[in-house]
Amino acid sequence: MTVAVLDFGKTNSKLFVFGQDGRILDERRTQPNWVRKCGFSVLDEAALHDWAARAIDDMVNTHGIDGLMVSGHGCTFALIDDTALTHPILDYEQEPPVAIATQIDRRIPDFAETFSPRLPLGFNYGRHMLWLQEVKPDAFTAAKSILGYPQYWSWRFGGRPVSEVSYLGCHSHLWTPRKRDFSSLVDNEGWRGRMPAFERAGTVIGEQRFGQSRRPVAIHNGVHDSNAALHAYRRQQLGPVTVVSTGTWVVVLNPDCPLDALDGTRDMLVNVDVDGGPVPTIRFMGGREFATICAGWQGEIAPSLLQGVIDAGIMALPSYAPGGPMPQHRGELVGRTPSVEESAAVALLYVALMVDLCLDLIHSDNTVIVDGGLNNGGLLASLLAQLRPAQAFLQGATLEGSATGAAALAFESTGRVFAADAPEPVHAADFIGLAGYRIDWRGLAAERRAPRAAAGGAR
């Protein structure tokens, strides 16, 4: 059996083909386009669909795919009737007008109910639902189903409309983790009747034919990407773990953190795993901040560059994107101006120190697994292992933990064993002066609390 996984990220979209032994047999990549339409920034859904359809056909022709699974980024919803969207899919990186925000924010449930912090833009997609309902009520009137982003794509490629708990429970304002039910917002706005019945992530919800042979392919219910990464490791029975899932967002999930330790003002929240269990979480937009600090530079970061930056005391202070554990701070460089190559080292150190802070805030004292694209080459994990010698660190055998977890869910739903490689032990780095660099960074970060409005173009 082989399964194709569409892994839709905010910045990059990918299609992987997995064999039952966990190996990635083939892949395709693209970038989603976000365009202006109807007064909003919205997804160019047609272009992304056409790319995905061509890629699936190609994979079916080459590999004879048996199933199609979706892993998707958070913060995004879709309104559909029987055949199509009733409004284009909103880009979560846009803020409602002040007058509308003032009105809709009064209707948002308390953190104690939903464990969804009050975040800017559409980082809580229930907030964007309220905005769209205010200005485009006809889109809601025409909608028969409200879908999470992965569920939209599972439906688009031939599945039936369903709900899925890991996506609805992802800082949406729509879910009450303790009750395992929809929040008061859903009932107050009359949305419950348009929330389809729940199916577990990975469940077969339809079939479609692809490729030159028109091969029948099972369509599986999609999953939230970070929760897919968590599932990829929990299924391997590694004991208590904290998962650091990295991409556009760095999401730190520690199921063992007490719920009463969560601080909604610091982008701490409850995610929900694929079986409905609460997963205390903290996050920041680490991939986006990395790219901002190093101005999009790409290439290998030599350890000597990291040591030089530490020696020179060049550091980036938070924050370079909205949200995160220091949301009122502005991004700022300290020390001399780095070279182009040094800026990437500064950016990686910034991400490592932010993850280190997040691990403290989320009460992580168990084994930490570092997953995703920001750990390319293993430097991020080795930095964290040096910063936190009392904890064991592992890193994913592949950088694609979210897609791997999604594939595992699809295989498991059909009763098949999926034998993904276990994560690998991490050897701590041995940079001189890193502990002192960390002390200085934390001190400066705590002192500088300039409001984001004063940061100008820091985002």
N, C-alpha and C positions, 0 to 999 in steps of 0.2 A: 504493500500500500504506500502511496505517496500523497502528501497534502501540500497544497499551495497556501501560503499565508500572506495576505495583504496587510502590511504593517504601515498604517497611515499615521505619520508624524506631522507635527505642525510645519516643520522645515523641510523634511525629506519623507518621501513615500517610497516603499520598497515592496517587492514581491519575492518571496523565497519559496523554494521547493524543498521539503523535508522528506527524507526517507525514514523508515521505521526505526533505524539505528540512530536517529538524531542528527545525522549529517545533513548539511545544506548542499543540495545537489546542483542548484542553479539559482540565479537571482537577477532581478532587474531593478533599476532605481530611477526616480524622477523627483521633481520638486513641485508641490502644489502651487497654483497661482491664486492670489487673492486680488479681486478686482472691485472697482466701484460700480454699484448698481442699486437702483431704488433708494438712493440716499445712504446706503450702507457699504462697508467693505464686506464682500461675500466671496465664497469659494467659487472658482470656475469649475463647477461640478462636471460639466460636459467634457472638458479637456481631461480631467483626472479619470473620469469613467472610461473615456476612449483609450487612454494609455493603459489602464488596468485591464480592459477587455482584450486589447491586443496582446498584452503580456500573458494573460491567462491562456488565450488561444495558442500562443507560441509554446508555453510550458506543456499544455496538453499534447500538442503535436510532438514535442520532444520527449516528454517523460510519462505521458499517460496518466495525468492527475486523477486521483479518486475523490478528493475532497477539497473544498475551498473554505478557509477560515480567515477572520479579520481581527486584527489588533488595532485599536485606535487611540489617539490622544484624547485627553479629557476636554471639558469645558464647552462642548459643542452638541447641538441638538438639531433635529430635522423634523419638519412638519410635512406630512404626506396625506394625500387622499388615496383613492384606490390605485392610482397609476403613476403619480408624479408628486414632486415637491409642490407645496402651495406657496412657498416663499424660498428664495435662495438661502443657503446655509450661511449663517453669520460667522464672521471672523471674530474670535473672542478678544482680539486685541483692539478694541474700540470702546470708548466711554460714552454712555448715554448723555444727551444734553443735560445741563445742570437742573433745569426745571423739571425734566422728567425723572432724573435720578432722585431728586428730593421727594418726589411723589411715590415712586415705586419702592424706594428703600425703606419706607415706613411699613411696608407689607412683608418684609423679610423676617422669618422666624429667628428667635434667639439662638445663639451659639449652643446653649445648653440643650436645646431640642435637636438640632441637626448636626452639631459639631462641624458645621461649615462656617469658617470665619467670613467676616464681611470683607470682601476683596474688591479691588478696582476692576474696571473693564468688564469682561465677561468671564472672569476666572471662576465665578459661580454662575453656571449657565441658567439657573432659575431666574437670576436677575436679568439676563438678556431675554428670556422668555417674557418677563413682565414688560420690558421695553418694547419688544416687537408687538405684543398684544395691545399696548397703548397706541402705537402709531400705525399699525397694520392689522386692525382687528379682523378684517376679512380673511387674512391668512389663517388665523385660528379658527374662525367659523367654518372655513372650508376643510380644515384638517380633520381626518378621521383617526389619525394616530400621531402620537408624539414619540419620536425615537431618539435614543442615544446615537452618537456618531457611528460606532461600529455596527449597531443594529440597522442603521440606515443602509450601510453598504451590503450587509448580509441580505437585507430585503431587496436592494437594487439588483443584486445578482441572482435572484430567484428564490429567496426565502420568504417566509410569511412574516408579517409584522409581529415582533415580540419585544419584551423588555428584558433587561439583564441587570442583576443587582450590583455587580462591581462597578458598572458605569453610572447607574442612578445614584449610588451611594458615594460618588466621588465629588466631594465638596460642591454639591449642586444646589443646596437649599431645599432639595426635593425629598430627602430621605431622613428618617429618624432611626439611627443605628440601634438604639436600645430597644425600640419597639419592633424593629425590622418591618417597617411599614412606611408608606408615604407620609410626608410632613403635613403640617397644617396648611402650608402654602398651597399644596396641590388641591386640597379640598376647598379652601377658601376661594380659589380661582376657578373651580369647576373643571379641573384637568383630569381627575382620576378616571373618568369614563373614557378618556382617549389614551390612557396608558395601557398598551396591550398586555396580555397575560405573560407571566414570567416563564422563561426557560433558562436552564443553567448554561453558562458559557460553554461552547463546544457542541451543544446538542444539534443534531441534524434537523433543520427547519425547512428544507426544500431540496430541489434538484434543478439543475440547469445543464444544457448541453453546450459544449465548447469544442473548438478545434475543427480541423478539416473532417474528422471522422464523426463530428457531433457526439462526442463521448459524453455520457451522463456523469455529472460531477455532483456529489452531495454538497449542499450548502450548510455550513455550521454557524450557529449563533456566535457573534463576535464578543470581544472582551476588552476591557480597559487595559491599556498597555502596561502600566506599572504593576497592576494586579496580576497580569499575565507573568511578568518577571518574578513576582513573589511566588506564584504557583510553581513556576519552573524549579525553584529551589526547595520549597516546602515539600513537594512531592518526593524529593530524594531523601527525606528523613534524616536531615543533617542536624536535628536538634534545634533549640531556640536560635533564631538568626535575625539580624537586621539586614535588610536589603537596601543598597544604595543604587538606584536605577538612574542612569545618566543619559541625557539627550538634550533636546532644547530645554527641558526641565530636569533638574536633579531632584529626585523624590526619594526620601529616606523613610522606610517603613519598618517599624519595630512593634510587632504584635504584643510584646511583653510590657510595653509602656503603660502605666496606669492612665485611664481616661481623664482623671482629675488633674493630671500634670499638664494637660494641653492648654496652651495660651493662644486664643484666637487672634490676638493682635500680632502674633509672630508667625503667621502662616502655618500654624499647627492645626491639625484637623483629624477627623476620622475618615479613612478610606474603608471600604467594605470589600472583603475577599469574595471569591467566586461562589462561596457557600453562605454568604450573608454575615460572616463574622466581622466584628469591628477590628480595624487595623490602624492604631495611632500612627500619624504621619507628620512629617515636616518637609518643606520643599522650598526651593528657590529656582530662578530661571537660569541655571548655571551654564547651559550650553549657549544661550543667547548672550550672557554676560562675558563668557570666555571669548566669543567672537567679537564683541564690542571692545574689550580691553586690548586684544591683539589685532584689531582692525581687519579681521577676516584672514589673517595670515595662516597658512596651512603648511605643515611640514613636520619633520621629526624634531622633538625637543631634546637636545643633548643634556645629559646630567650636568655637564660643565657649565651650561647656561644657567641652570637652576642654582648651582653653587655660587656663580658670579652674582646673580640677583640677590641671593641671601646675603652674601658678603657686602654688597653695596647698599643694602637696606631699601631697595626699591620695592614698593608694595602698592597694591590696589585695595582701596577701602570700599566697603559696600555703600550703596547698591547701584548697579548699572541697569536694573530692570525693575518693574513693579513687583510687589509682593515680596515674599521671603521673610526671614527672621528679623531683618532690620529695614522695614519698609519706609521709614521716615529719614533714612540716611541717603546721602547722595554719593554717587560714584566719584572717586577722586584718587589720583596717583600721588604717592609720597616718594620723595627722593628725586634723583636726577632723571632726566628723560631717557627711557630705555631705547635701545636699538630695536629694529623691527623683529629680529630674532629673540631678543631679550623680552619683548612684550609678550610673546607666547609663554615664556617661562613665568613671567609675572602673573599671567592669566591662569596658568595651571596651579600655581601656589595659592592664588585667590580661591579657586574652586576647592582645593584641598582644605584650606582653613575654614571656608564656609561649611563644608561637609563636617569637619571636626566639630565646629560649633553646634551644628544640627544634631550630631550624635550625642553631645552633652544634653541638649535641650529635650531630646526624645528619650532620655534615660537609657541609652544603649550601653549595656555591659556584657552582651553576648557576642557570638561570632558575627562578624560583618562580612557580607558578600558585596563586592563592588562589580557593577555590571554596566555595560553600555559603551557608547562611542567615546566618551571622554576618558575612558581608561585604555585607549588604544596604546599599545606598547607597555602597559602595566605600570606606568609612572605614578598615576594618581593613587592606585592602591598601595604602592610601596611607600609613598609619602604619608598616607594615612596610617600605615602600619608603624612607621617611625614615630609619628605624633602620638600614637595610642598603643604603647608597648604592652599594656595589660590585656589587650583584646587580641583574639585570633582573627586574621583576615584571610579571605579567600577571594578569588576573582573568577568570573565566568569563563568557561572553556571557549566560549564564543562571545563576541561583542553583542550578539543579537538575542539577549535574554528574553525580551518581550515577545519576539516572534517564536522563540523556542517554547516558551510557556503556552502560547496560543496553539502551536502545533500539538503539544502534549495534550491539551484539552480536547482537540479534535480526535486524536487517536484514542484517547481514553473513552470518549463518548461512544465509540464503536466497539469497545471491548478489546482493543489491541494494545499491546505493550509498546511503549515508546522509550527507547533506551538512550536518552541524552547523556553526554559526558558530565561527570561530576565537576564542580568547580575546583580550581587548583589553588594550593597554598601560595600565599604571598610572602616574599622575603622583604623585610623592612629595609628601606633606604638608610644610608648612613651620612646624610648631609651634615656638615659642620655648621653649627649655629642655628639650626632649624628651631630648636626650642625657644631660643631668645627671639627669633623672628616672629614666632607665634605670640609670645608675650607682648611684644611691641605692637603687633597687628591688632590684637584684642583690645589693648589699651587705647589705641588711636580710634578704633572703630566705635568703642563705647563712648568716647569723648565727643565725637563729631556727629551731632544729630541735626544737621541742617535740614529743613523741610525740603521735600522733593521739588516743590515749586521753585525753589531757588537754584535747582541744579541745571536749569536750562536744558541743554541737549544731552545730559548725561545718560538718558535712556537710549 
